[in-house]
Amino acid sequence: MSNVPYALIEVLTAILDLYTFILIARALISWVNPDPYNKIVQFLHRITEPVLAPVRRVIPPIMGMDWSVLIVLLGVQFLRSLLFQL
């Protein structure tokens, strides 16, 4: 029974790692002009926009640069580091 918390931490860490890769893919795709009807682009938008939109409202683009992805990535890494301290 004592392995359950460690397994839960491992699962949460894996989810955060996967979300990190999804955020990086979203940022890389934004550098080109992606087809908005592409299923991968739609998936990335659907998965990341609920987290990025509130950050964008608090910190709007500065000098044409959207910093929301970087801020969310830092937040994900912070959560990951908290999990490792448990």
PyMOL Python script that loads the backbone (N, CA, C, O; Angstrom):
from pymol import cmd

cmd.read_pdbstr("""\
ATOM      1  N   MET A   1       0.814  -1.198   0.000  1.00  0.00           N
ATOM      2  CA  MET A   1       0.000   0.000   0.000  1.00  0.00           C
ATOM      3  C   MET A   1       0.858   1.262   0.000  1.00  0.00           C
ATOM      4  O   MET A   1       0.398   2.317  -0.435  1.00  0.00           O
ATOM      5  N   SER A   2       2.086   1.168   0.477  1.00  0.00           N
ATOM      6  CA  SER A   2       2.931   2.355   0.546  1.00  0.00           C
ATOM      7  C   SER A   2       3.462   2.772  -0.814  1.00  0.00           C
ATOM      8  O   SER A   2       3.980   3.880  -0.954  1.00  0.00           O
ATOM      9  N   ASN A   3       3.347   1.911  -1.820  1.00  0.00           N
ATOM     10  CA  ASN A   3       3.817   2.256  -3.155  1.00  0.00           C
ATOM     11  C   ASN A   3       2.800   3.080  -3.937  1.00  0.00           C
ATOM     12  O   ASN A   3       3.139   3.637  -4.981  1.00  0.00           O
ATOM     13  N   VAL A   4       1.572   3.168  -3.461  1.00  0.00           N
ATOM     14  CA  VAL A   4       0.525   3.897  -4.160  1.00  0.00           C
ATOM     15  C   VAL A   4       0.866   5.388  -4.299  1.00  0.00           C
ATOM     16  O   VAL A   4       0.728   5.919  -5.401  1.00  0.00           O
ATOM     17  N   PRO A   5       1.300   6.088  -3.252  1.00  0.00           N
ATOM     18  CA  PRO A   5       1.647   7.501  -3.442  1.00  0.00           C
ATOM     19  C   PRO A   5       2.792   7.705  -4.445  1.00  0.00           C
ATOM     20  O   PRO A   5       2.778   8.665  -5.216  1.00  0.00           O
ATOM     21  N   TYR A   6       3.759   6.820  -4.433  1.00  0.00           N
ATOM     22  CA  TYR A   6       4.869   6.945  -5.377  1.00  0.00           C
ATOM     23  C   TYR A   6       4.406   6.700  -6.806  1.00  0.00           C
ATOM     24  O   TYR A   6       4.857   7.369  -7.735  1.00  0.00           O
ATOM     25  N   ALA A   7       3.508   5.740  -6.977  1.00  0.00           N
ATOM     26  CA  ALA A   7       2.964   5.473  -8.308  1.00  0.00           C
ATOM     27  C   ALA A   7       2.143   6.660  -8.796  1.00  0.00           C
ATOM     28  O   ALA A   7       2.195   7.007  -9.976  1.00  0.00           O
ATOM     29  N   LEU A   8       1.392   7.278  -7.906  1.00  0.00           N
ATOM     30  CA  LEU A   8       0.597   8.447  -8.269  1.00  0.00           C
ATOM     31  C   LEU A   8       1.505   9.608  -8.675  1.00  0.00           C
ATOM     32  O   LEU A   8       1.214  10.323  -9.634  1.00  0.00           O
ATOM     33  N   ILE A   9       2.587   9.791  -7.955  1.00  0.00           N
ATOM     34  CA  ILE A   9       3.547  10.846  -8.299  1.00  0.00           C
ATOM     35  C   ILE A   9       4.165  10.567  -9.664  1.00  0.00           C
ATOM     36  O   ILE A   9       4.359  11.489 -10.456  1.00  0.00           O
ATOM     37  N   GLU A  10       4.477   9.305  -9.945  1.00  0.00           N
ATOM     38  CA  GLU A  10       5.045   8.946 -11.248  1.00  0.00           C
ATOM     39  C   GLU A  10       4.051   9.222 -12.376  1.00  0.00           C
ATOM     40  O   GLU A  10       4.437   9.717 -13.435  1.00  0.00           O
ATOM     41  N   VAL A  11       2.785   8.907 -12.156  1.00  0.00           N
ATOM     42  CA  VAL A  11       1.764   9.152 -13.174  1.00  0.00           C
ATOM     43  C   VAL A  11       1.605  10.653 -13.401  1.00  0.00           C
ATOM     44  O   VAL A  11       1.543  11.100 -14.547  1.00  0.00           O
ATOM     45  N   LEU A  12       1.537  11.432 -12.330  1.00  0.00           N
ATOM     46  CA  LEU A  12       1.408  12.891 -12.467  1.00  0.00           C
ATOM     47  C   LEU A  12       2.626  13.489 -13.162  1.00  0.00           C
ATOM     48  O   LEU A  12       2.487  14.405 -13.973  1.00  0.00           O
ATOM     49  N   THR A  13       3.805  12.984 -12.856  1.00  0.00           N
ATOM     50  CA  THR A  13       5.024  13.462 -13.515  1.00  0.00           C
ATOM     51  C   THR A  13       4.980  13.141 -15.000  1.00  0.00           C
ATOM     52  O   THR A  13       5.360  13.976 -15.821  1.00  0.00           O
ATOM     53  N   ALA A  14       4.525  11.955 -15.356  1.00  0.00           N
ATOM     54  CA  ALA A  14       4.418  11.578 -16.770  1.00  0.00           C
ATOM     55  C   ALA A  14       3.421  12.469 -17.505  1.00  0.00           C
ATOM     56  O   ALA A  14       3.655  12.854 -18.651  1.00  0.00           O
ATOM     57  N   ILE A  15       2.313  12.797 -16.849  1.00  0.00           N
ATOM     58  CA  ILE A  15       1.319  13.689 -17.462  1.00  0.00           C
ATOM     59  C   ILE A  15       1.907  15.080 -17.666  1.00  0.00           C
ATOM     60  O   ILE A  15       1.702  15.689 -18.716  1.00  0.00           O
ATOM     61  N   LEU A  16       2.630  15.584 -16.684  1.00  0.00           N
ATOM     62  CA  LEU A  16       3.267  16.899 -16.827  1.00  0.00           C
ATOM     63  C   LEU A  16       4.323  16.888 -17.922  1.00  0.00           C
ATOM     64  O   LEU A  16       4.456  17.865 -18.658  1.00  0.00           O
ATOM     65  N   ASP A  17       5.075  15.797 -18.042  1.00  0.00           N
ATOM     66  CA  ASP A  17       6.064  15.676 -19.117  1.00  0.00           C
ATOM     67  C   ASP A  17       5.385  15.691 -20.487  1.00  0.00           C
ATOM     68  O   ASP A  17       5.843  16.372 -21.405  1.00  0.00           O
ATOM     69  N   LEU A  18       4.306  14.946 -20.617  1.00  0.00           N
ATOM     70  CA  LEU A  18       3.563  14.912 -21.878  1.00  0.00           C
ATOM     71  C   LEU A  18       3.012  16.296 -22.214  1.00  0.00           C
ATOM     72  O   LEU A  18       3.076  16.728 -23.364  1.00  0.00           O
ATOM     73  N   TYR A  19       2.470  16.992 -21.212  1.00  0.00           N
ATOM     74  CA  TYR A  19       1.929  18.336 -21.456  1.00  0.00           C
ATOM     75  C   TYR A  19       3.043  19.305 -21.848  1.00  0.00           C
ATOM     76  O   TYR A  19       2.815  20.222 -22.636  1.00  0.00           O
ATOM     77  N   THR A  20       4.241  19.109 -21.306  1.00  0.00           N
ATOM     78  CA  THR A  20       5.384  19.939 -21.702  1.00  0.00           C
ATOM     79  C   THR A  20       5.672  19.771 -23.185  1.00  0.00           C
ATOM     80  O   THR A  20       5.883  20.757 -23.892  1.00  0.00           O
ATOM     81  N   PHE A  21       5.682  18.530 -23.663  1.00  0.00           N
ATOM     82  CA  PHE A  21       5.928  18.285 -25.087  1.00  0.00           C
ATOM     83  C   PHE A  21       4.812  18.860 -25.953  1.00  0.00           C
ATOM     84  O   PHE A  21       5.070  19.363 -27.047  1.00  0.00           O
ATOM     85  N   ILE A  22       3.585  18.788 -25.474  1.00  0.00           N
ATOM     86  CA  ILE A  22       2.461  19.359 -26.227  1.00  0.00           C
ATOM     87  C   ILE A  22       2.597  20.875 -26.308  1.00  0.00           C
ATOM     88  O   ILE A  22       2.335  21.458 -27.360  1.00  0.00           O
ATOM     89  N   LEU A  23       3.003  21.525 -25.216  1.00  0.00           N
ATOM     90  CA  LEU A  23       3.201  22.977 -25.233  1.00  0.00           C
ATOM     91  C   LEU A  23       4.336  23.368 -26.178  1.00  0.00           C
ATOM     92  O   LEU A  23       4.230  24.361 -26.899  1.00  0.00           O
ATOM     93  N   ILE A  24       5.404  22.602 -26.178  1.00  0.00           N
ATOM     94  CA  ILE A  24       6.528  22.891 -27.082  1.00  0.00           C
ATOM     95  C   ILE A  24       6.095  22.715 -28.529  1.00  0.00           C
ATOM     96  O   ILE A  24       6.462  23.516 -29.389  1.00  0.00           O
ATOM     97  N   ALA A  25       5.315  21.671 -28.803  1.00  0.00           N
ATOM     98  CA  ALA A  25       4.810  21.475 -30.167  1.00  0.00           C
ATOM     99  C   ALA A  25       3.915  22.635 -30.579  1.00  0.00           C
ATOM    100  O   ALA A  25       3.984  23.099 -31.717  1.00  0.00           O
ATOM    101  N   ARG A  26       3.083  23.102 -29.670  1.00  0.00           N
ATOM    102  CA  ARG A  26       2.210  24.251 -29.971  1.00  0.00           C
ATOM    103  C   ARG A  26       3.042  25.488 -30.297  1.00  0.00           C
ATOM    104  O   ARG A  26       2.727  26.223 -31.233  1.00  0.00           O
ATOM    105  N   ALA A  27       4.103  25.717 -29.527  1.00  0.00           N
ATOM    106  CA  ALA A  27       4.953  26.881 -29.769  1.00  0.00           C
ATOM    107  C   ALA A  27       5.673  26.758 -31.106  1.00  0.00           C
ATOM    108  O   ALA A  27       5.761  27.732 -31.854  1.00  0.00           O
ATOM    109  N   LEU A  28       6.181  25.586 -31.410  1.00  0.00           N
ATOM    110  CA  LEU A  28       6.891  25.404 -32.682  1.00  0.00           C
ATOM    111  C   LEU A  28       5.964  25.568 -33.875  1.00  0.00           C
ATOM    112  O   LEU A  28       6.340  26.174 -34.879  1.00  0.00           O
ATOM    113  N   ILE A  29       4.768  25.038 -33.772  1.00  0.00           N
ATOM    114  CA  ILE A  29       3.811  25.157 -34.880  1.00  0.00           C
ATOM    115  C   ILE A  29       3.380  26.608 -35.072  1.00  0.00           C
ATOM    116  O   ILE A  29       3.049  27.013 -36.186  1.00  0.00           O
ATOM    117  N   SER A  30       3.382  27.389 -34.001  1.00  0.00           N
ATOM    118  CA  SER A  30       2.956  28.785 -34.127  1.00  0.00           C
ATOM    119  C   SER A  30       3.962  29.624 -34.922  1.00  0.00           C
ATOM    120  O   SER A  30       3.627  30.722 -35.365  1.00  0.00           O
ATOM    121  N   TRP A  31       5.170  29.133 -35.106  1.00  0.00           N
ATOM    122  CA  TRP A  31       6.175  29.878 -35.866  1.00  0.00           C
ATOM    123  C   TRP A  31       5.905  29.841 -37.363  1.00  0.00           C
ATOM    124  O   TRP A  31       6.387  30.696 -38.105  1.00  0.00           O
ATOM    125  N   VAL A  32       5.141  28.861 -37.803  1.00  0.00           N
ATOM    126  CA  VAL A  32       4.767  28.776 -39.215  1.00  0.00           C
ATOM    127  C   VAL A  32       3.291  29.128 -39.315  1.00  0.00           C
ATOM    128  O   VAL A  32       2.632  29.362 -38.302  1.00  0.00           O
ATOM    129  N   ASN A  33       2.785  29.164 -40.508  1.00  0.00           N
ATOM    130  CA  ASN A  33       1.364  29.463 -40.697  1.00  0.00           C
ATOM    131  C   ASN A  33       0.618  28.139 -40.818  1.00  0.00           C
ATOM    132  O   ASN A  33       0.426  27.633 -41.924  1.00  0.00           O
ATOM    133  N   PRO A  34       0.189  27.565 -39.667  1.00  0.00           N
ATOM    134  CA  PRO A  34      -0.439  26.236 -39.726  1.00  0.00           C
ATOM    135  C   PRO A  34      -1.853  26.310 -40.300  1.00  0.00           C
ATOM    136  O   PRO A  34      -2.545  27.320 -40.175  1.00  0.00           O
ATOM    137  N   ASP A  35      -2.251  25.224 -40.922  1.00  0.00           N
ATOM    138  CA  ASP A  35      -3.611  25.104 -41.424  1.00  0.00           C
ATOM    139  C   ASP A  35      -4.543  24.901 -40.233  1.00  0.00           C
ATOM    140  O   ASP A  35      -4.419  23.893 -39.538  1.00  0.00           O
ATOM    141  N   PRO A  36      -5.470  25.818 -39.974  1.00  0.00           N
ATOM    142  CA  PRO A  36      -6.339  25.685 -38.795  1.00  0.00           C
ATOM    143  C   PRO A  36      -7.271  24.482 -38.861  1.00  0.00           C
ATOM    144  O   PRO A  36      -7.856  24.109 -37.844  1.00  0.00           O
ATOM    145  N   TYR A  37      -7.425  23.863 -40.036  1.00  0.00           N
ATOM    146  CA  TYR A  37      -8.294  22.699 -40.180  1.00  0.00           C
ATOM    147  C   TYR A  37      -7.540  21.380 -40.015  1.00  0.00           C
ATOM    148  O   TYR A  37      -8.143  20.307 -40.045  1.00  0.00           O
ATOM    149  N   ASN A  38      -6.227  21.464 -39.842  1.00  0.00           N
ATOM    150  CA  ASN A  38      -5.425  20.276 -39.617  1.00  0.00           C
ATOM    151  C   ASN A  38      -5.788  19.678 -38.261  1.00  0.00           C
ATOM    152  O   ASN A  38      -5.906  20.404 -37.274  1.00  0.00           O
ATOM    153  N   LYS A  39      -5.965  18.364 -38.208  1.00  0.00           N
ATOM    154  CA  LYS A  39      -6.400  17.697 -36.967  1.00  0.00           C
ATOM    155  C   LYS A  39      -5.375  17.859 -35.845  1.00  0.00           C
ATOM    156  O   LYS A  39      -5.753  18.010 -34.684  1.00  0.00           O
ATOM    157  N   ILE A  40      -4.087  17.831 -36.178  1.00  0.00           N
ATOM    158  CA  ILE A  40      -3.053  17.981 -35.153  1.00  0.00           C
ATOM    159  C   ILE A  40      -3.067  19.390 -34.593  1.00  0.00           C
ATOM    160  O   ILE A  40      -2.952  19.576 -33.382  1.00  0.00           O
ATOM    161  N   VAL A  41      -3.206  20.378 -35.453  1.00  0.00           N
ATOM    162  CA  VAL A  41      -3.269  21.770 -35.005  1.00  0.00           C
ATOM    163  C   VAL A  41      -4.501  21.984 -34.132  1.00  0.00           C
ATOM    164  O   VAL A  41      -4.422  22.654 -33.103  1.00  0.00           O
ATOM    165  N   GLN A  42      -5.618  21.430 -34.529  1.00  0.00           N
ATOM    166  CA  GLN A  42      -6.838  21.555 -33.732  1.00  0.00           C
ATOM    167  C   GLN A  42      -6.677  20.885 -32.373  1.00  0.00           C
ATOM    168  O   GLN A  42      -7.109  21.427 -31.356  1.00  0.00           O
ATOM    169  N   PHE A  43      -6.050  19.699 -32.353  1.00  0.00           N
ATOM    170  CA  PHE A  43      -5.817  19.000 -31.094  1.00  0.00           C
ATOM    171  C   PHE A  43      -4.928  19.825 -30.165  1.00  0.00           C
ATOM    172  O   PHE A  43      -5.242  19.989 -28.986  1.00  0.00           O
ATOM    173  N   LEU A  44      -3.823  20.340 -30.694  1.00  0.00           N
ATOM    174  CA  LEU A  44      -2.909  21.133 -29.875  1.00  0.00           C
ATOM    175  C   LEU A  44      -3.610  22.373 -29.328  1.00  0.00           C
ATOM    176  O   LEU A  44      -3.416  22.748 -28.171  1.00  0.00           O
ATOM    177  N   HIS A  45      -4.409  22.994 -30.156  1.00  0.00           N
ATOM    178  CA  HIS A  45      -5.137  24.190 -29.721  1.00  0.00           C
ATOM    179  C   HIS A  45      -6.150  23.843 -28.639  1.00  0.00           C
ATOM    180  O   HIS A  45      -6.256  24.550 -27.636  1.00  0.00           O
ATOM    181  N   ARG A  46      -6.896  22.756 -28.838  1.00  0.00           N
ATOM    182  CA  ARG A  46      -7.921  22.353 -27.881  1.00  0.00           C
ATOM    183  C   ARG A  46      -7.323  21.971 -26.524  1.00  0.00           C
ATOM    184  O   ARG A  46      -7.926  22.229 -25.482  1.00  0.00           O
ATOM    185  N   ILE A  47      -6.140  21.360 -26.540  1.00  0.00           N
ATOM    186  CA  ILE A  47      -5.521  20.896 -25.294  1.00  0.00           C
ATOM    187  C   ILE A  47      -4.833  22.044 -24.538  1.00  0.00           C
ATOM    188  O   ILE A  47      -4.826  22.052 -23.307  1.00  0.00           O
ATOM    189  N   THR A  48      -4.265  22.993 -25.251  1.00  0.00           N
ATOM    190  CA  THR A  48      -3.464  24.027 -24.597  1.00  0.00           C
ATOM    191  C   THR A  48      -4.202  25.339 -24.356  1.00  0.00           C
ATOM    192  O   THR A  48      -3.859  26.070 -23.427  1.00  0.00           O
ATOM    193  N   GLU A  49      -5.186  25.647 -25.155  1.00  0.00           N
ATOM    194  CA  GLU A  49      -5.834  26.962 -25.047  1.00  0.00           C
ATOM    195  C   GLU A  49      -6.524  27.198 -23.703  1.00  0.00           C
ATOM    196  O   GLU A  49      -6.489  28.329 -23.218  1.00  0.00           O
ATOM    197  N   PRO A  50      -7.150  26.199 -23.074  1.00  0.00           N
ATOM    198  CA  PRO A  50      -7.757  26.466 -21.760  1.00  0.00           C
ATOM    199  C   PRO A  50      -6.747  26.896 -20.690  1.00  0.00           C
ATOM    200  O   PRO A  50      -7.118  27.549 -19.715  1.00  0.00           O
ATOM    201  N   VAL A  51      -5.493  26.536 -20.866  1.00  0.00           N
ATOM    202  CA  VAL A  51      -4.458  26.938 -19.904  1.00  0.00           C
ATOM    203  C   VAL A  51      -3.794  28.240 -20.349  1.00  0.00           C
ATOM    204  O   VAL A  51      -3.471  29.085 -19.515  1.00  0.00           O
ATOM    205  N   LEU A  52      -3.590  28.405 -21.648  1.00  0.00           N
ATOM    206  CA  LEU A  52      -2.875  29.586 -22.153  1.00  0.00           C
ATOM    207  C   LEU A  52      -3.735  30.852 -22.136  1.00  0.00           C
ATOM    208  O   LEU A  52      -3.216  31.940 -21.887  1.00  0.00           O
ATOM    209  N   ALA A  53      -5.025  30.730 -22.395  1.00  0.00           N
ATOM    210  CA  ALA A  53      -5.892  31.919 -22.484  1.00  0.00           C
ATOM    211  C   ALA A  53      -5.918  32.740 -21.195  1.00  0.00           C
ATOM    212  O   ALA A  53      -5.803  33.963 -21.270  1.00  0.00           O
ATOM    213  N   PRO A  54      -6.063  32.125 -20.011  1.00  0.00           N
ATOM    214  CA  PRO A  54      -6.048  32.945 -18.790  1.00  0.00           C
ATOM    215  C   PRO A  54      -4.700  33.643 -18.564  1.00  0.00           C
ATOM    216  O   PRO A  54      -4.655  34.765 -18.059  1.00  0.00           O
ATOM    217  N   VAL A  55      -3.621  32.984 -18.936  1.00  0.00           N
ATOM    218  CA  VAL A  55      -2.300  33.610 -18.782  1.00  0.00           C
ATOM    219  C   VAL A  55      -2.190  34.796 -19.732  1.00  0.00           C
ATOM    220  O   VAL A  55      -1.638  35.834 -19.370  1.00  0.00           O
ATOM    221  N   ARG A  56      -2.715  34.643 -20.947  1.00  0.00           N
ATOM    222  CA  ARG A  56      -2.686  35.734 -21.925  1.00  0.00           C
ATOM    223  C   ARG A  56      -3.498  36.936 -21.467  1.00  0.00           C
ATOM    224  O   ARG A  56      -3.157  38.076 -21.779  1.00  0.00           O
ATOM    225  N   ARG A  57      -4.574  36.680 -20.725  1.00  0.00           N
ATOM    226  CA  ARG A  57      -5.382  37.799 -20.215  1.00  0.00           C
ATOM    227  C   ARG A  57      -4.621  38.583 -19.155  1.00  0.00           C
ATOM    228  O   ARG A  57      -4.756  39.803 -19.063  1.00  0.00           O
ATOM    229  N   VAL A  58      -3.823  37.885 -18.356  1.00  0.00           N
ATOM    230  CA  VAL A  58      -3.056  38.552 -17.298  1.00  0.00           C
ATOM    231  C   VAL A  58      -1.814  39.227 -17.875  1.00  0.00           C
ATOM    232  O   VAL A  58      -1.497  40.361 -17.516  1.00  0.00           O
ATOM    233  N   ILE A  59      -1.119  38.538 -18.761  1.00  0.00           N
ATOM    234  CA  ILE A  59       0.104  39.072 -19.371  1.00  0.00           C
ATOM    235  C   ILE A  59      -0.099  39.089 -20.881  1.00  0.00           C
ATOM    236  O   ILE A  59       0.118  38.075 -21.544  1.00  0.00           O
ATOM    237  N   PRO A  60      -0.511  40.225 -21.430  1.00  0.00           N
ATOM    238  CA  PRO A  60      -0.739  40.298 -22.871  1.00  0.00           C
ATOM    239  C   PRO A  60       0.591  40.228 -23.628  1.00  0.00           C
ATOM    240  O   PRO A  60       1.657  40.391 -23.034  1.00  0.00           O
ATOM    241  N   PRO A  61       0.523  39.987 -24.935  1.00  0.00           N
ATOM    242  CA  PRO A  61       1.762  39.945 -25.722  1.00  0.00           C
ATOM    243  C   PRO A  61       2.568  41.243 -25.571  1.00  0.00           C
ATOM    244  O   PRO A  61       2.023  42.344 -25.634  1.00  0.00           O
ATOM    245  N   ILE A  62       3.858  41.082 -25.374  1.00  0.00           N
ATOM    246  CA  ILE A  62       4.768  42.220 -25.222  1.00  0.00           C
ATOM    247  C   ILE A  62       5.621  42.306 -26.468  1.00  0.00           C
ATOM    248  O   ILE A  62       6.300  41.345 -26.829  1.00  0.00           O
ATOM    249  N   MET A  63       5.590  43.460 -27.130  1.00  0.00           N
ATOM    250  CA  MET A  63       6.335  43.689 -28.374  1.00  0.00           C
ATOM    251  C   MET A  63       6.042  42.596 -29.411  1.00  0.00           C
ATOM    252  O   MET A  63       6.943  42.142 -30.117  1.00  0.00           O
ATOM    253  N   GLY A  64       4.774  42.182 -29.494  1.00  0.00           N
ATOM    254  CA  GLY A  64       4.363  41.194 -30.477  1.00  0.00           C
ATOM    255  C   GLY A  64       4.692  39.756 -30.114  1.00  0.00           C
ATOM    256  O   GLY A  64       4.416  38.845 -30.894  1.00  0.00           O
ATOM    257  N   MET A  65       5.278  39.537 -28.942  1.00  0.00           N
ATOM    258  CA  MET A  65       5.643  38.173 -28.526  1.00  0.00           C
ATOM    259  C   MET A  65       4.647  37.665 -27.486  1.00  0.00           C
ATOM    260  O   MET A  65       4.349  38.356 -26.511  1.00  0.00           O
ATOM    261  N   ASP A  66       4.136  36.458 -27.701  1.00  0.00           N
ATOM    262  CA  ASP A  66       3.226  35.821 -26.757  1.00  0.00           C
ATOM    263  C   ASP A  66       4.060  35.015 -25.769  1.00  0.00           C
ATOM    264  O   ASP A  66       4.690  34.024 -26.137  1.00  0.00           O
ATOM    265  N   TRP A  67       4.059  35.446 -24.524  1.00  0.00           N
ATOM    266  CA  TRP A  67       4.873  34.821 -23.490  1.00  0.00           C
ATOM    267  C   TRP A  67       4.116  33.766 -22.706  1.00  0.00           C
ATOM    268  O   TRP A  67       4.671  33.167 -21.784  1.00  0.00           O
ATOM    269  N   SER A  68       2.862  33.529 -23.052  1.00  0.00           N
ATOM    270  CA  SER A  68       2.038  32.615 -22.264  1.00  0.00           C
ATOM    271  C   SER A  68       2.586  31.188 -22.257  1.00  0.00           C
ATOM    272  O   SER A  68       2.541  30.519 -21.225  1.00  0.00           O
ATOM    273  N   VAL A  69       3.097  30.717 -23.385  1.00  0.00           N
ATOM    274  CA  VAL A  69       3.636  29.351 -23.433  1.00  0.00           C
ATOM    275  C   VAL A  69       4.833  29.221 -22.490  1.00  0.00           C
ATOM    276  O   VAL A  69       4.947  28.238 -21.759  1.00  0.00           O
ATOM    277  N   LEU A  70       5.711  30.200 -22.508  1.00  0.00           N
ATOM    278  CA  LEU A  70       6.888  30.153 -21.641  1.00  0.00           C
ATOM    279  C   LEU A  70       6.477  30.178 -20.163  1.00  0.00           C
ATOM    280  O   LEU A  70       7.040  29.450 -19.345  1.00  0.00           O
ATOM    281  N   ILE A  71       5.509  31.007 -19.835  1.00  0.00           N
ATOM    282  CA  ILE A  71       5.062  31.115 -18.446  1.00  0.00           C
ATOM    283  C   ILE A  71       4.413  29.808 -17.990  1.00  0.00           C
ATOM    284  O   ILE A  71       4.656  29.347 -16.875  1.00  0.00           O
ATOM    285  N   VAL A  72       3.591  29.215 -18.850  1.00  0.00           N
ATOM    286  CA  VAL A  72       2.961  27.944 -18.494  1.00  0.00           C
ATOM    287  C   VAL A  72       4.007  26.840 -18.388  1.00  0.00           C
ATOM    288  O   VAL A  72       3.916  25.992 -17.500  1.00  0.00           O
ATOM    289  N   LEU A  73       4.996  26.835 -19.276  1.00  0.00           N
ATOM    290  CA  LEU A  73       6.078  25.848 -19.176  1.00  0.00           C
ATOM    291  C   LEU A  73       6.828  25.979 -17.852  1.00  0.00           C
ATOM    292  O   LEU A  73       7.164  24.977 -17.221  1.00  0.00           O
ATOM    293  N   LEU A  74       7.083  27.195 -17.444  1.00  0.00           N
ATOM    294  CA  LEU A  74       7.735  27.404 -16.147  1.00  0.00           C
ATOM    295  C   LEU A  74       6.851  26.905 -15.006  1.00  0.00           C
ATOM    296  O   LEU A  74       7.344  26.314 -14.045  1.00  0.00           O
ATOM    297  N   GLY A  75       5.547  27.143 -15.113  1.00  0.00           N
ATOM    298  CA  GLY A  75       4.615  26.657 -14.102  1.00  0.00           C
ATOM    299  C   GLY A  75       4.572  25.134 -14.044  1.00  0.00           C
ATOM    300  O   GLY A  75       4.518  24.553 -12.960  1.00  0.00           O
ATOM    301  N   VAL A  76       4.594  24.492 -15.202  1.00  0.00           N
ATOM    302  CA  VAL A  76       4.599  23.026 -15.247  1.00  0.00           C
ATOM    303  C   VAL A  76       5.874  22.486 -14.610  1.00  0.00           C
ATOM    304  O   VAL A  76       5.832  21.518 -13.850  1.00  0.00           O
ATOM    305  N   GLN A  77       7.004  23.109 -14.920  1.00  0.00           N
ATOM    306  CA  GLN A  77       8.263  22.658 -14.329  1.00  0.00           C
ATOM    307  C   GLN A  77       8.284  22.887 -12.813  1.00  0.00           C
ATOM    308  O   GLN A  77       8.862  22.094 -12.070  1.00  0.00           O
ATOM    309  N   PHE A  78       7.657  23.962 -12.365  1.00  0.00           N
ATOM    310  CA  PHE A  78       7.554  24.213 -10.929  1.00  0.00           C
ATOM    311  C   PHE A  78       6.716  23.123 -10.256  1.00  0.00           C
ATOM    312  O   PHE A  78       7.094  22.607  -9.204  1.00  0.00           O
ATOM    313  N   LEU A  79       5.581  22.777 -10.863  1.00  0.00           N
ATOM    314  CA  LEU A  79       4.749  21.703 -10.314  1.00  0.00           C
ATOM    315  C   LEU A  79       5.507  20.380 -10.284  1.00  0.00           C
ATOM    316  O   LEU A  79       5.394  19.606  -9.334  1.00  0.00           O
ATOM    317  N   ARG A  80       6.278  20.137 -11.334  1.00  0.00           N
ATOM    318  CA  ARG A  80       7.087  18.916 -11.397  1.00  0.00           C
ATOM    319  C   ARG A  80       8.106  18.870 -10.263  1.00  0.00           C
ATOM    320  O   ARG A  80       8.313  17.827  -9.643  1.00  0.00           O
ATOM    321  N   SER A  81       8.731  19.999 -10.005  1.00  0.00           N
ATOM    322  CA  SER A  81       9.721  20.031  -8.919  1.00  0.00           C
ATOM    323  C   SER A  81       9.051  19.838  -7.556  1.00  0.00           C
ATOM    324  O   SER A  81       9.632  19.231  -6.656  1.00  0.00           O
ATOM    325  N   LEU A  82       7.824  20.357  -7.407  1.00  0.00           N
ATOM    326  CA  LEU A  82       7.084  20.117  -6.165  1.00  0.00           C
ATOM    327  C   LEU A  82       6.776  18.634  -5.963  1.00  0.00           C
ATOM    328  O   LEU A  82       6.840  18.123  -4.845  1.00  0.00           O
ATOM    329  N   LEU A  83       6.445  17.956  -7.052  1.00  0.00           N
ATOM    330  CA  LEU A  83       6.161  16.519  -6.949  1.00  0.00           C
ATOM    331  C   LEU A  83       7.384  15.733  -6.526  1.00  0.00           C
ATOM    332  O   LEU A  83       7.269  14.753  -5.790  1.00  0.00           O
ATOM    333  N   PHE A  84       8.553  16.149  -6.980  1.00  0.00           N
ATOM    334  CA  PHE A  84       9.772  15.428  -6.610  1.00  0.00           C
ATOM    335  C   PHE A  84      10.159  15.654  -5.157  1.00  0.00           C
ATOM    336  O   PHE A  84      10.907  14.863  -4.583  1.00  0.00           O
ATOM    337  N   GLN A  85       9.658  16.721  -4.563  1.00  0.00           N
ATOM    338  CA  GLN A  85       9.965  16.983  -3.157  1.00  0.00           C
ATOM    339  C   GLN A  85       9.083  16.163  -2.218  1.00  0.00           C
ATOM    340  O   GLN A  85       9.374  16.058  -1.026  1.00  0.00           O
ATOM    341  N   LEU A  86       8.017  15.589  -2.744  1.00  0.00           N
ATOM    342  CA  LEU A  86       7.103  14.802  -1.893  1.00  0.00           C
ATOM    343  C   LEU A  86       7.694  13.450  -1.550  1.00  0.00           C
ATOM    344  O   LEU A  86       7.064  12.662  -0.845  1.00  0.00           O
TER     345      LEU A  86
END
""", "prot")
cmd.dss("prot")
cmd.show_as("cartoon", "prot")
cmd.util.cbc("prot")
cmd.orient("prot")
